Amino acid sequence: MTALVLGGATILGLFITLAAWLNGRSTKKVIKEVSQQTQELIKEESRLTREMTKELIGKISERIDATQELIVKISQQIEKIPEKTAYLLRDKGSA
């Protein structure tokens, strides 16, 4: 009777060990696949981020150029203010 119990326990132990080993292999395979998919997603996200960053930098550069042009125009107008003021004061004095 004892031999039957020990034999049954041994068979059960072998079955559990085999099931655990197969489960471990399966889990390892799933983890490897998920890891690979995650790496691919990260690479794609990095590529998209680089493209968007380049695009935004280009737009910002355009805005900076436009702003610099406006600053030059405004500076030129500001330089003309004393001349215009003198002209207006001269006209006002002669009237």
PDB file of N, CA, C and O in Angstrom, chain B, residues numbered from 101:
ATOM      1  N   MET B 101       0.828  -1.196   0.000  1.00  0.00           N
ATOM      2  CA  MET B 101       0.000   0.000   0.000  1.00  0.00           C
ATOM      3  C   MET B 101       0.870   1.256   0.000  1.00  0.00           C
ATOM      4  O   MET B 101       0.597   2.224  -0.711  1.00  0.00           O
ATOM      5  N   THR B 102       1.917   1.214   0.811  1.00  0.00           N
ATOM      6  CA  THR B 102       2.823   2.356   0.875  1.00  0.00           C
ATOM      7  C   THR B 102       3.506   2.550  -0.478  1.00  0.00           C
ATOM      8  O   THR B 102       3.683   3.680  -0.933  1.00  0.00           O
ATOM      9  N   ALA B 103       3.875   1.478  -1.097  1.00  0.00           N
ATOM     10  CA  ALA B 103       4.532   1.565  -2.394  1.00  0.00           C
ATOM     11  C   ALA B 103       3.592   2.181  -3.431  1.00  0.00           C
ATOM     12  O   ALA B 103       4.019   2.935  -4.306  1.00  0.00           O
ATOM     13  N   LEU B 104       2.311   1.848  -3.319  1.00  0.00           N
ATOM     14  CA  LEU B 104       1.319   2.385  -4.247  1.00  0.00           C
ATOM     15  C   LEU B 104       1.175   3.893  -4.050  1.00  0.00           C
ATOM     16  O   LEU B 104       1.084   4.643  -5.022  1.00  0.00           O
ATOM     17  N   VAL B 105       1.154   4.334  -2.794  1.00  0.00           N
ATOM     18  CA  VAL B 105       1.043   5.776  -2.494  1.00  0.00           C
ATOM     19  C   VAL B 105       2.290   6.504  -2.975  1.00  0.00           C
ATOM     20  O   VAL B 105       2.204   7.559  -3.604  1.00  0.00           O
ATOM     21  N   LEU B 106       3.460   5.921  -2.668  1.00  0.00           N
ATOM     22  CA  LEU B 106       4.707   6.566  -3.105  1.00  0.00           C
ATOM     23  C   LEU B 106       4.818   6.587  -4.626  1.00  0.00           C
ATOM     24  O   LEU B 106       5.283   7.571  -5.200  1.00  0.00           O
ATOM     25  N   GLY B 107       4.400   5.524  -5.270  1.00  0.00           N
ATOM     26  CA  GLY B 107       4.432   5.475  -6.735  1.00  0.00           C
ATOM     27  C   GLY B 107       3.490   6.507  -7.331  1.00  0.00           C
ATOM     28  O   GLY B 107       3.828   7.177  -8.307  1.00  0.00           O
ATOM     29  N   GLY B 108       2.304   6.635  -6.738  1.00  0.00           N
ATOM     30  CA  GLY B 108       1.337   7.633  -7.210  1.00  0.00           C
ATOM     31  C   GLY B 108       1.863   9.047  -7.007  1.00  0.00           C
ATOM     32  O   GLY B 108       1.700   9.914  -7.865  1.00  0.00           O
ATOM     33  N   ALA B 109       2.501   9.267  -5.847  1.00  0.00           N
ATOM     34  CA  ALA B 109       3.063  10.589  -5.553  1.00  0.00           C
ATOM     35  C   ALA B 109       4.194  10.903  -6.519  1.00  0.00           C
ATOM     36  O   ALA B 109       4.344  12.044  -6.955  1.00  0.00           O
ATOM     37  N   THR B 110       4.977   9.910  -6.850  1.00  0.00           N
ATOM     38  CA  THR B 110       6.083  10.116  -7.785  1.00  0.00           C
ATOM     39  C   THR B 110       5.556  10.464  -9.169  1.00  0.00           C
ATOM     40  O   THR B 110       6.061  11.373  -9.827  1.00  0.00           O
ATOM     41  N   ILE B 111       4.554   9.745  -9.597  1.00  0.00           N
ATOM     42  CA  ILE B 111       3.954  10.044 -10.903  1.00  0.00           C
ATOM     43  C   ILE B 111       3.336  11.435 -10.893  1.00  0.00           C
ATOM     44  O   ILE B 111       3.477  12.184 -11.860  1.00  0.00           O
ATOM     45  N   LEU B 112       2.644  11.790  -9.796  1.00  0.00           N
ATOM     46  CA  LEU B 112       2.056  13.127  -9.672  1.00  0.00           C
ATOM     47  C   LEU B 112       3.150  14.186  -9.683  1.00  0.00           C
ATOM     48  O   LEU B 112       3.012  15.232 -10.317  1.00  0.00           O
ATOM     49  N   GLY B 113       4.232  13.905  -8.978  1.00  0.00           N
ATOM     50  CA  GLY B 113       5.368  14.841  -8.948  1.00  0.00           C
ATOM     51  C   GLY B 113       5.969  15.028 -10.321  1.00  0.00           C
ATOM     52  O   GLY B 113       6.282  16.152 -10.711  1.00  0.00           O
ATOM     53  N   LEU B 114       6.135  13.952 -11.059  1.00  0.00           N
ATOM     54  CA  LEU B 114       6.658  14.044 -12.423  1.00  0.00           C
ATOM     55  C   LEU B 114       5.716  14.834 -13.320  1.00  0.00           C
ATOM     56  O   LEU B 114       6.157  15.648 -14.132  1.00  0.00           O
ATOM     57  N   PHE B 115       4.436  14.594 -13.173  1.00  0.00           N
ATOM     58  CA  PHE B 115       3.439  15.308 -13.966  1.00  0.00           C
ATOM     59  C   PHE B 115       3.487  16.807 -13.664  1.00  0.00           C
ATOM     60  O   PHE B 115       3.475  17.627 -14.582  1.00  0.00           O
ATOM     61  N   ILE B 116       3.539  17.159 -12.391  1.00  0.00           N
ATOM     62  CA  ILE B 116       3.586  18.576 -11.985  1.00  0.00           C
ATOM     63  C   ILE B 116       4.876  19.223 -12.480  1.00  0.00           C
ATOM     64  O   ILE B 116       4.862  20.358 -12.956  1.00  0.00           O
ATOM     65  N   THR B 117       5.989  18.501 -12.369  1.00  0.00           N
ATOM     66  CA  THR B 117       7.268  19.032 -12.844  1.00  0.00           C
ATOM     67  C   THR B 117       7.229  19.281 -14.346  1.00  0.00           C
ATOM     68  O   THR B 117       7.672  20.326 -14.822  1.00  0.00           O
ATOM     69  N   LEU B 118       6.699  18.318 -15.084  1.00  0.00           N
ATOM     70  CA  LEU B 118       6.594  18.467 -16.532  1.00  0.00           C
ATOM     71  C   LEU B 118       5.691  19.649 -16.901  1.00  0.00           C
ATOM     72  O   LEU B 118       6.015  20.430 -17.796  1.00  0.00           O
ATOM     73  N   ALA B 119       4.568  19.769 -16.212  1.00  0.00           N
ATOM     74  CA  ALA B 119       3.634  20.875 -16.476  1.00  0.00           C
ATOM     75  C   ALA B 119       4.297  22.220 -16.163  1.00  0.00           C
ATOM     76  O   ALA B 119       4.143  23.178 -16.921  1.00  0.00           O
ATOM     77  N   ALA B 120       5.029  22.294 -15.058  1.00  0.00           N
ATOM     78  CA  ALA B 120       5.710  23.538 -14.683  1.00  0.00           C
ATOM     79  C   ALA B 120       6.783  23.888 -15.705  1.00  0.00           C
ATOM     80  O   ALA B 120       6.951  25.054 -16.063  1.00  0.00           O
ATOM     81  N   TRP B 121       7.508  22.878 -16.172  1.00  0.00           N
ATOM     82  CA  TRP B 121       8.562  23.110 -17.157  1.00  0.00           C
ATOM     83  C   TRP B 121       7.962  23.621 -18.466  1.00  0.00           C
ATOM     84  O   TRP B 121       8.463  24.580 -19.055  1.00  0.00           O
ATOM     85  N   LEU B 122       6.885  22.972 -18.915  1.00  0.00           N
ATOM     86  CA  LEU B 122       6.223  23.430 -20.139  1.00  0.00           C
ATOM     87  C   LEU B 122       5.648  24.833 -19.968  1.00  0.00           C
ATOM     88  O   LEU B 122       5.741  25.655 -20.880  1.00  0.00           O
ATOM     89  N   ASN B 123       5.063  25.111 -18.824  1.00  0.00           N
ATOM     90  CA  ASN B 123       4.509  26.444 -18.551  1.00  0.00           C
ATOM     91  C   ASN B 123       5.622  27.490 -18.563  1.00  0.00           C
ATOM     92  O   ASN B 123       5.448  28.588 -19.090  1.00  0.00           O
ATOM     93  N   GLY B 124       6.757  27.141 -17.980  1.00  0.00           N
ATOM     94  CA  GLY B 124       7.897  28.065 -17.969  1.00  0.00           C
ATOM     95  C   GLY B 124       8.386  28.378 -19.371  1.00  0.00           C
ATOM     96  O   GLY B 124       8.677  29.533 -19.681  1.00  0.00           O
ATOM     97  N   ARG B 125       8.481  27.369 -20.221  1.00  0.00           N
ATOM     98  CA  ARG B 125       8.908  27.575 -21.605  1.00  0.00           C
ATOM     99  C   ARG B 125       7.905  28.444 -22.352  1.00  0.00           C
ATOM    100  O   ARG B 125       8.278  29.353 -23.093  1.00  0.00           O
ATOM    101  N   SER B 126       6.635  28.151 -22.146  1.00  0.00           N
ATOM    102  CA  SER B 126       5.585  28.922 -22.808  1.00  0.00           C
ATOM    103  C   SER B 126       5.615  30.378 -22.352  1.00  0.00           C
ATOM    104  O   SER B 126       5.499  31.298 -23.162  1.00  0.00           O
ATOM    105  N   THR B 127       5.773  30.572 -21.050  1.00  0.00           N
ATOM    106  CA  THR B 127       5.826  31.930 -20.500  1.00  0.00           C
ATOM    107  C   THR B 127       7.028  32.679 -21.047  1.00  0.00           C
ATOM    108  O   THR B 127       6.923  33.853 -21.402  1.00  0.00           O
ATOM    109  N   LYS B 128       8.164  32.008 -21.115  1.00  0.00           N
ATOM    110  CA  LYS B 128       9.376  32.633 -21.641  1.00  0.00           C
ATOM    111  C   LYS B 128       9.168  33.060 -23.095  1.00  0.00           C
ATOM    112  O   LYS B 128       9.601  34.140 -23.495  1.00  0.00           O
ATOM    113  N   LYS B 129       8.509  32.218 -23.877  1.00  0.00           N
ATOM    114  CA  LYS B 129       8.238  32.526 -25.279  1.00  0.00           C
ATOM    115  C   LYS B 129       7.319  33.747 -25.399  1.00  0.00           C
ATOM    116  O   LYS B 129       7.552  34.629 -26.226  1.00  0.00           O
ATOM    117  N   VAL B 130       6.288  33.789 -24.577  1.00  0.00           N
ATOM    118  CA  VAL B 130       5.354  34.920 -24.605  1.00  0.00           C
ATOM    119  C   VAL B 130       6.070  36.205 -24.203  1.00  0.00           C
ATOM    120  O   VAL B 130       5.881  37.249 -24.827  1.00  0.00           O
ATOM    121  N   ILE B 131       6.886  36.126 -23.164  1.00  0.00           N
ATOM    122  CA  ILE B 131       7.617  37.315 -22.703  1.00  0.00           C
ATOM    123  C   ILE B 131       8.566  37.804 -23.796  1.00  0.00           C
ATOM    124  O   ILE B 131       8.699  39.009 -24.008  1.00  0.00           O
ATOM    125  N   LYS B 132       9.217  36.884 -24.481  1.00  0.00           N
ATOM    126  CA  LYS B 132      10.124  37.261 -25.562  1.00  0.00           C
ATOM    127  C   LYS B 132       9.374  37.962 -26.690  1.00  0.00           C
ATOM    128  O   LYS B 132       9.850  38.967 -27.218  1.00  0.00           O
ATOM    129  N   GLU B 133       8.208  37.441 -27.062  1.00  0.00           N
ATOM    130  CA  GLU B 133       7.401  38.056 -28.123  1.00  0.00           C
ATOM    131  C   GLU B 133       6.930  39.448 -27.723  1.00  0.00           C
ATOM    132  O   GLU B 133       7.008  40.386 -28.516  1.00  0.00           O
ATOM    133  N   VAL B 134       6.443  39.579 -26.496  1.00  0.00           N
ATOM    134  CA  VAL B 134       5.961  40.883 -26.020  1.00  0.00           C
ATOM    135  C   VAL B 134       7.110  41.878 -25.963  1.00  0.00           C
ATOM    136  O   VAL B 134       6.946  43.047 -26.314  1.00  0.00           O
ATOM    137  N   SER B 135       8.263  41.418 -25.525  1.00  0.00           N
ATOM    138  CA  SER B 135       9.437  42.285 -25.466  1.00  0.00           C
ATOM    139  C   SER B 135       9.824  42.766 -26.863  1.00  0.00           C
ATOM    140  O   SER B 135      10.141  43.941 -27.049  1.00  0.00           O
ATOM    141  N   GLN B 136       9.801  41.872 -27.836  1.00  0.00           N
ATOM    142  CA  GLN B 136      10.139  42.230 -29.205  1.00  0.00           C
ATOM    143  C   GLN B 136       9.130  43.233 -29.776  1.00  0.00           C
ATOM    144  O   GLN B 136       9.516  44.197 -30.437  1.00  0.00           O
ATOM    145  N   GLN B 137       7.843  43.005 -29.520  1.00  0.00           N
ATOM    146  CA  GLN B 137       6.817  43.937 -29.991  1.00  0.00           C
ATOM    147  C   GLN B 137       6.993  45.305 -29.349  1.00  0.00           C
ATOM    148  O   GLN B 137       6.835  46.334 -30.007  1.00  0.00           O
ATOM    149  N   THR B 138       7.318  45.311 -28.073  1.00  0.00           N
ATOM    150  CA  THR B 138       7.523  46.573 -27.361  1.00  0.00           C
ATOM    151  C   THR B 138       8.713  47.329 -27.935  1.00  0.00           C
ATOM    152  O   THR B 138       8.652  48.547 -28.105  1.00  0.00           O
ATOM    153  N   GLN B 139       9.789  46.621 -28.234  1.00  0.00           N
ATOM    154  CA  GLN B 139      10.960  47.268 -28.835  1.00  0.00           C
ATOM    155  C   GLN B 139      10.618  47.873 -30.188  1.00  0.00           C
ATOM    156  O   GLN B 139      11.053  48.980 -30.505  1.00  0.00           O
ATOM    157  N   GLU B 140       9.843  47.153 -30.983  1.00  0.00           N
ATOM    158  CA  GLU B 140       9.437  47.677 -32.292  1.00  0.00           C
ATOM    159  C   GLU B 140       8.575  48.926 -32.145  1.00  0.00           C
ATOM    160  O   GLU B 140       8.738  49.892 -32.889  1.00  0.00           O
ATOM    161  N   LEU B 141       7.661  48.900 -31.183  1.00  0.00           N
ATOM    162  CA  LEU B 141       6.811  50.077 -30.945  1.00  0.00           C
ATOM    163  C   LEU B 141       7.644  51.268 -30.487  1.00  0.00           C
ATOM    164  O   LEU B 141       7.395  52.399 -30.904  1.00  0.00           O
ATOM    165  N   ILE B 142       8.619  51.022 -29.642  1.00  0.00           N
ATOM    166  CA  ILE B 142       9.480  52.105 -29.152  1.00  0.00           C
ATOM    167  C   ILE B 142      10.290  52.693 -30.311  1.00  0.00           C
ATOM    168  O   ILE B 142      10.438  53.912 -30.409  1.00  0.00           O
ATOM    169  N   LYS B 143      10.815  51.830 -31.190  1.00  0.00           N
ATOM    170  CA  LYS B 143      11.562  52.325 -32.353  1.00  0.00           C
ATOM    171  C   LYS B 143      10.678  53.186 -33.245  1.00  0.00           C
ATOM    172  O   LYS B 143      11.100  54.247 -33.705  1.00  0.00           O
ATOM    173  N   GLU B 144       9.461  52.734 -33.489  1.00  0.00           N
ATOM    174  CA  GLU B 144       8.528  53.491 -34.332  1.00  0.00           C
ATOM    175  C   GLU B 144       8.175  54.831 -33.680  1.00  0.00           C
ATOM    176  O   GLU B 144       8.121  55.863 -34.348  1.00  0.00           O
ATOM    177  N   GLU B 145       7.940  54.800 -32.386  1.00  0.00           N
ATOM    178  CA  GLU B 145       7.619  56.032 -31.663  1.00  0.00           C
ATOM    179  C   GLU B 145       8.793  57.005 -31.714  1.00  0.00           C
ATOM    180  O   GLU B 145       8.599  58.210 -31.876  1.00  0.00           O
ATOM    181  N   SER B 146       9.996  56.489 -31.578  1.00  0.00           N
ATOM    182  CA  SER B 146      11.189  57.346 -31.663  1.00  0.00           C
ATOM    183  C   SER B 146      11.309  57.973 -33.041  1.00  0.00           C
ATOM    184  O   SER B 146      11.626  59.156 -33.164  1.00  0.00           O
ATOM    185  N   ARG B 147      11.058  57.184 -34.079  1.00  0.00           N
ATOM    186  CA  ARG B 147      11.129  57.702 -35.447  1.00  0.00           C
ATOM    187  C   ARG B 147      10.103  58.806 -35.665  1.00  0.00           C
ATOM    188  O   ARG B 147      10.412  59.855 -36.230  1.00  0.00           O
ATOM    189  N   LEU B 148       8.873  58.556 -35.208  1.00  0.00           N
ATOM    190  CA  LEU B 148       7.820  59.564 -35.357  1.00  0.00           C
ATOM    191  C   LEU B 148       8.149  60.828 -34.565  1.00  0.00           C
ATOM    192  O   LEU B 148       7.906  61.942 -35.027  1.00  0.00           O
ATOM    193  N   THR B 149       8.700  60.643 -33.382  1.00  0.00           N
ATOM    194  CA  THR B 149       9.064  61.792 -32.557  1.00  0.00           C
ATOM    195  C   THR B 149      10.150  62.618 -33.236  1.00  0.00           C
ATOM    196  O   THR B 149      10.085  63.847 -33.234  1.00  0.00           O
ATOM    197  N   ARG B 150      11.153  61.952 -33.819  1.00  0.00           N
ATOM    198  CA  ARG B 150      12.206  62.677 -34.542  1.00  0.00           C
ATOM    199  C   ARG B 150      11.623  63.463 -35.713  1.00  0.00           C
ATOM    200  O   ARG B 150      11.981  64.621 -35.924  1.00  0.00           O
ATOM    201  N   GLU B 151      10.726  62.835 -36.474  1.00  0.00           N
ATOM    202  CA  GLU B 151      10.115  63.525 -37.618  1.00  0.00           C
ATOM    203  C   GLU B 151       9.327  64.745 -37.163  1.00  0.00           C
ATOM    204  O   GLU B 151       9.440  65.822 -37.748  1.00  0.00           O
ATOM    205  N   MET B 152       8.530  64.569 -36.115  1.00  0.00           N
ATOM    206  CA  MET B 152       7.723  65.691 -35.625  1.00  0.00           C
ATOM    207  C   MET B 152       8.612  66.802 -35.069  1.00  0.00           C
ATOM    208  O   MET B 152       8.312  67.984 -35.241  1.00  0.00           O
ATOM    209  N   THR B 153       9.691  66.430 -34.410  1.00  0.00           N
ATOM    210  CA  THR B 153      10.607  67.426 -33.863  1.00  0.00           C
ATOM    211  C   THR B 153      11.247  68.229 -34.981  1.00  0.00           C
ATOM    212  O   THR B 153      11.341  69.453 -34.891  1.00  0.00           O
ATOM    213  N   LYS B 154      11.694  67.544 -36.044  1.00  0.00           N
ATOM    214  CA  LYS B 154      12.279  68.252 -37.189  1.00  0.00           C
ATOM    215  C   LYS B 154      11.269  69.207 -37.800  1.00  0.00           C
ATOM    216  O   LYS B 154      11.599  70.343 -38.143  1.00  0.00           O
ATOM    217  N   GLU B 155      10.038  68.738 -37.933  1.00  0.00           N
ATOM    218  CA  GLU B 155       8.977  69.568 -38.499  1.00  0.00           C
ATOM    219  C   GLU B 155       8.728  70.808 -37.640  1.00  0.00           C
ATOM    220  O   GLU B 155       8.611  71.919 -38.157  1.00  0.00           O
ATOM    221  N   LEU B 156       8.651  70.607 -36.343  1.00  0.00           N
ATOM    222  CA  LEU B 156       8.420  71.732 -35.436  1.00  0.00           C
ATOM    223  C   LEU B 156       9.593  72.706 -35.439  1.00  0.00           C
ATOM    224  O   LEU B 156       9.392  73.919 -35.399  1.00  0.00           O
ATOM    225  N   ILE B 157      10.804  72.186 -35.484  1.00  0.00           N
ATOM    226  CA  ILE B 157      11.975  73.063 -35.527  1.00  0.00           C
ATOM    227  C   ILE B 157      11.949  73.909 -36.804  1.00  0.00           C
ATOM    228  O   ILE B 157      12.285  75.092 -36.779  1.00  0.00           O
ATOM    229  N   GLY B 158      11.547  73.291 -37.917  1.00  0.00           N
ATOM    230  CA  GLY B 158      11.431  74.046 -39.169  1.00  0.00           C
ATOM    231  C   GLY B 158      10.411  75.168 -39.062  1.00  0.00           C
ATOM    232  O   GLY B 158      10.661  76.288 -39.506  1.00  0.00           O
ATOM    233  N   LYS B 159       9.258  74.864 -38.471  1.00  0.00           N
ATOM    234  CA  LYS B 159       8.221  75.887 -38.308  1.00  0.00           C
ATOM    235  C   LYS B 159       8.686  76.993 -37.368  1.00  0.00           C
ATOM    236  O   LYS B 159       8.433  78.171 -37.617  1.00  0.00           O
ATOM    237  N   ILE B 160       9.360  76.617 -36.299  1.00  0.00           N
ATOM    238  CA  ILE B 160       9.869  77.619 -35.357  1.00  0.00           C
ATOM    239  C   ILE B 160      10.898  78.504 -36.044  1.00  0.00           C
ATOM    240  O   ILE B 160      10.905  79.717 -35.835  1.00  0.00           O
ATOM    241  N   SER B 161      11.769  77.915 -36.862  1.00  0.00           N
ATOM    242  CA  SER B 161      12.772  78.699 -37.589  1.00  0.00           C
ATOM    243  C   SER B 161      12.104  79.698 -38.531  1.00  0.00           C
ATOM    244  O   SER B 161      12.542  80.843 -38.645  1.00  0.00           O
ATOM    245  N   GLU B 162      11.044  79.257 -39.201  1.00  0.00           N
ATOM    246  CA  GLU B 162      10.304  80.167 -40.083  1.00  0.00           C
ATOM    247  C   GLU B 162       9.727  81.332 -39.292  1.00  0.00           C
ATOM    248  O   GLU B 162       9.803  82.483 -39.723  1.00  0.00           O
ATOM    249  N   ARG B 163       9.151  81.029 -38.131  1.00  0.00           N
ATOM    250  CA  ARG B 163       8.572  82.090 -37.289  1.00  0.00           C
ATOM    251  C   ARG B 163       9.649  83.042 -36.790  1.00  0.00           C
ATOM    252  O   ARG B 163       9.433  84.251 -36.716  1.00  0.00           O
ATOM    253  N   ILE B 164      10.803  82.496 -36.450  1.00  0.00           N
ATOM    254  CA  ILE B 164      11.904  83.354 -35.981  1.00  0.00           C
ATOM    255  C   ILE B 164      12.344  84.277 -37.106  1.00  0.00           C
ATOM    256  O   ILE B 164      12.568  85.467 -36.883  1.00  0.00           O
ATOM    257  N   ASP B 165      12.471  83.732 -38.321  1.00  0.00           N
ATOM    258  CA  ASP B 165      12.861  84.567 -39.467  1.00  0.00           C
ATOM    259  C   ASP B 165      11.842  85.675 -39.714  1.00  0.00           C
ATOM    260  O   ASP B 165      12.210  86.827 -39.942  1.00  0.00           O
ATOM    261  N   ALA B 166      10.559  85.320 -39.668  1.00  0.00           N
ATOM    262  CA  ALA B 166       9.508  86.321 -39.878  1.00  0.00           C
ATOM    263  C   ALA B 166       9.552  87.382 -38.781  1.00  0.00           C
ATOM    264  O   ALA B 166       9.368  88.569 -39.055  1.00  0.00           O
ATOM    265  N   THR B 167       9.793  86.962 -37.555  1.00  0.00           N
ATOM    266  CA  THR B 167       9.868  87.900 -36.430  1.00  0.00           C
ATOM    267  C   THR B 167      11.062  88.835 -36.600  1.00  0.00           C
ATOM    268  O   THR B 167      10.956  90.032 -36.334  1.00  0.00           O
ATOM    269  N   GLN B 168      12.194  88.295 -37.042  1.00  0.00           N
ATOM    270  CA  GLN B 168      13.369  89.143 -37.260  1.00  0.00           C
ATOM    271  C   GLN B 168      13.115  90.170 -38.360  1.00  0.00           C
ATOM    272  O   GLN B 168      13.549  91.317 -38.253  1.00  0.00           O
ATOM    273  N   GLU B 169      12.418  89.764 -39.412  1.00  0.00           N
ATOM    274  CA  GLU B 169      12.073  90.713 -40.474  1.00  0.00           C
ATOM    275  C   GLU B 169      11.182  91.827 -39.935  1.00  0.00           C
ATOM    276  O   GLU B 169      11.372  93.000 -40.258  1.00  0.00           O
ATOM    277  N   LEU B 170      10.208  91.446 -39.110  1.00  0.00           N
ATOM    278  CA  LEU B 170       9.337  92.467 -38.516  1.00  0.00           C
ATOM    279  C   LEU B 170      10.119  93.407 -37.605  1.00  0.00           C
ATOM    280  O   LEU B 170       9.866  94.612 -37.584  1.00  0.00           O
ATOM    281  N   ILE B 171      11.054  92.863 -36.864  1.00  0.00           N
ATOM    282  CA  ILE B 171      11.869  93.705 -35.975  1.00  0.00           C
ATOM    283  C   ILE B 171      12.672  94.703 -36.798  1.00  0.00           C
ATOM    284  O   ILE B 171      12.795  95.866 -36.414  1.00  0.00           O
ATOM    285  N   VAL B 172      13.218  94.262 -37.921  1.00  0.00           N
ATOM    286  CA  VAL B 172      13.972  95.171 -38.788  1.00  0.00           C
ATOM    287  C   VAL B 172      13.062  96.276 -39.319  1.00  0.00           C
ATOM    288  O   VAL B 172      13.438  97.448 -39.305  1.00  0.00           O
ATOM    289  N   LYS B 173      11.876  95.914 -39.783  1.00  0.00           N
ATOM    290  CA  LYS B 173      10.929  96.918 -40.306  1.00  0.00           C
ATOM    291  C   LYS B 173      10.521  97.903 -39.215  1.00  0.00           C
ATOM    292  O   LYS B 173      10.468  99.111 -39.448  1.00  0.00           O
ATOM    293  N   ILE B 174      10.235  97.381 -38.029  1.00  0.00           N
ATOM    294  CA  ILE B 174       9.841  98.264 -36.928  1.00  0.00           C
ATOM    295  C   ILE B 174      10.991  99.182 -36.538  1.00  0.00           C
ATOM    296  O   ILE B 174      10.781 100.362 -36.256  1.00  0.00           O
ATOM    297  N   SER B 175      12.198  98.648 -36.522  1.00  0.00           N
ATOM    298  CA  SER B 175      13.372  99.471 -36.195  1.00  0.00           C
ATOM    299  C   SER B 175      13.550 100.586 -37.214  1.00  0.00           C
ATOM    300  O   SER B 175      13.876 101.718 -36.855  1.00  0.00           O
ATOM    301  N   GLN B 176      13.336 100.263 -38.484  1.00  0.00           N
ATOM    302  CA  GLN B 176      13.442 101.290 -39.517  1.00  0.00           C
ATOM    303  C   GLN B 176      12.387 102.373 -39.320  1.00  0.00           C
ATOM    304  O   GLN B 176      12.673 103.558 -39.487  1.00  0.00           O
ATOM    305  N   GLN B 177      11.179 101.974 -38.970  1.00  0.00           N
ATOM    306  CA  GLN B 177      10.119 102.947 -38.719  1.00  0.00           C
ATOM    307  C   GLN B 177      10.445 103.798 -37.493  1.00  0.00           C
ATOM    308  O   GLN B 177      10.199 105.004 -37.485  1.00  0.00           O
ATOM    309  N   ILE B 178      10.991 103.175 -36.475  1.00  0.00           N
ATOM    310  CA  ILE B 178      11.343 103.930 -35.263  1.00  0.00           C
ATOM    311  C   ILE B 178      12.438 104.950 -35.570  1.00  0.00           C
ATOM    312  O   ILE B 178      12.425 106.058 -35.033  1.00  0.00           O
ATOM    313  N   GLU B 179      13.381 104.580 -36.430  1.00  0.00           N
ATOM    314  CA  GLU B 179      14.446 105.510 -36.809  1.00  0.00           C
ATOM    315  C   GLU B 179      13.893 106.729 -37.553  1.00  0.00           C
ATOM    316  O   GLU B 179      14.484 107.808 -37.505  1.00  0.00           O
ATOM    317  N   LYS B 180      12.764 106.556 -38.235  1.00  0.00           N
ATOM    318  CA  LYS B 180      12.172 107.649 -39.000  1.00  0.00           C
ATOM    319  C   LYS B 180      11.332 108.584 -38.134  1.00  0.00           C
ATOM    320  O   LYS B 180      10.968 109.669 -38.589  1.00  0.00           O
ATOM    321  N   ILE B 181      11.019 108.200 -36.918  1.00  0.00           N
ATOM    322  CA  ILE B 181      10.152 109.019 -36.057  1.00  0.00           C
ATOM    323  C   ILE B 181      10.735 110.410 -35.820  1.00  0.00           C
ATOM    324  O   ILE B 181       9.995 111.386 -35.948  1.00  0.00           O
ATOM    325  N   PRO B 182      12.024 110.560 -35.481  1.00  0.00           N
ATOM    326  CA  PRO B 182      12.528 111.929 -35.274  1.00  0.00           C
ATOM    327  C   PRO B 182      12.419 112.794 -36.526  1.00  0.00           C
ATOM    328  O   PRO B 182      12.113 113.983 -36.435  1.00  0.00           O
ATOM    329  N   GLU B 183      12.669 112.202 -37.694  1.00  0.00           N
ATOM    330  CA  GLU B 183      12.558 112.963 -38.938  1.00  0.00           C
ATOM    331  C   GLU B 183      11.119 113.422 -39.161  1.00  0.00           C
ATOM    332  O   GLU B 183      10.870 114.575 -39.514  1.00  0.00           O
ATOM    333  N   LYS B 184      10.175 112.500 -38.949  1.00  0.00           N
ATOM    334  CA  LYS B 184       8.764 112.841 -39.152  1.00  0.00           C
ATOM    335  C   LYS B 184       8.314 113.880 -38.135  1.00  0.00           C
ATOM    336  O   LYS B 184       7.554 114.793 -38.456  1.00  0.00           O
ATOM    337  N   THR B 185       8.795 113.728 -36.900  1.00  0.00           N
ATOM    338  CA  THR B 185       8.427 114.692 -35.859  1.00  0.00           C
ATOM    339  C   THR B 185       8.965 116.074 -36.214  1.00  0.00           C
ATOM    340  O   THR B 185       8.245 117.064 -36.088  1.00  0.00           O
ATOM    341  N   ALA B 186      10.198 116.153 -36.649  1.00  0.00           N
ATOM    342  CA  ALA B 186      10.785 117.443 -37.041  1.00  0.00           C
ATOM    343  C   ALA B 186      10.025 118.040 -38.212  1.00  0.00           C
ATOM    344  O   ALA B 186       9.789 119.248 -38.240  1.00  0.00           O
ATOM    345  N   TYR B 187       9.640 117.226 -39.171  1.00  0.00           N
ATOM    346  CA  TYR B 187       8.887 117.700 -40.319  1.00  0.00           C
ATOM    347  C   TYR B 187       7.537 118.243 -39.885  1.00  0.00           C
ATOM    348  O   TYR B 187       7.114 119.304 -40.344  1.00  0.00           O
ATOM    349  N   LEU B 188       6.853 117.515 -38.995  1.00  0.00           N
ATOM    350  CA  LEU B 188       5.547 117.979 -38.509  1.00  0.00           C
ATOM    351  C   LEU B 188       5.689 119.268 -37.708  1.00  0.00           C
ATOM    352  O   LEU B 188       4.859 120.169 -37.828  1.00  0.00           O
ATOM    353  N   LEU B 189       6.720 119.358 -36.902  1.00  0.00           N
ATOM    354  CA  LEU B 189       6.915 120.576 -36.101  1.00  0.00           C
ATOM    355  C   LEU B 189       7.260 121.745 -36.995  1.00  0.00           C
ATOM    356  O   LEU B 189       6.845 122.870 -36.716  1.00  0.00           O
ATOM    357  N   ARG B 190       8.000 121.517 -38.051  1.00  0.00           N
ATOM    358  CA  ARG B 190       8.375 122.565 -38.987  1.00  0.00           C
ATOM    359  C   ARG B 190       7.130 123.062 -39.713  1.00  0.00           C
ATOM    360  O   ARG B 190       6.946 124.268 -39.875  1.00  0.00           O
ATOM    361  N   ASP B 191       6.265 122.126 -40.157  1.00  0.00           N
ATOM    362  CA  ASP B 191       5.028 122.520 -40.834  1.00  0.00           C
ATOM    363  C   ASP B 191       4.121 123.282 -39.882  1.00  0.00           C
ATOM    364  O   ASP B 191       3.458 124.237 -40.287  1.00  0.00           O
ATOM    365  N   LYS B 192       4.085 122.878 -38.647  1.00  0.00           N
ATOM    366  CA  LYS B 192       3.226 123.513 -37.665  1.00  0.00           C
ATOM    367  C   LYS B 192       3.713 124.934 -37.372  1.00  0.00           C
ATOM    368  O   LYS B 192       2.905 125.835 -37.152  1.00  0.00           O
ATOM    369  N   GLY B 193       5.017 125.129 -37.370  1.00  0.00           N
ATOM    370  CA  GLY B 193       5.596 126.436 -37.095  1.00  0.00           C
ATOM    371  C   GLY B 193       5.361 127.393 -38.229  1.00  0.00           C
ATOM    372  O   GLY B 193       5.231 128.594 -37.992  1.00  0.00           O
ATOM    373  N   SER B 194       5.301 126.908 -39.465  1.00  0.00           N
ATOM    374  CA  SER B 194       5.120 127.796 -40.611  1.00  0.00           C
ATOM    375  C   SER B 194       3.643 128.128 -40.848  1.00  0.00           C
ATOM    376  O   SER B 194       3.323 129.053 -41.594  1.00  0.00           O
ATOM    377  N   ALA B 195       2.741 127.364 -40.204  1.00  0.00           N
ATOM    378  CA  ALA B 195       1.315 127.612 -40.411  1.00  0.00           C
ATOM    379  C   ALA B 195       0.812 128.631 -39.500  1.00  0.00           C
ATOM    380  O   ALA B 195      -0.373 128.963 -39.539  1.00  0.00           O
TER     381      ALA B 195
END
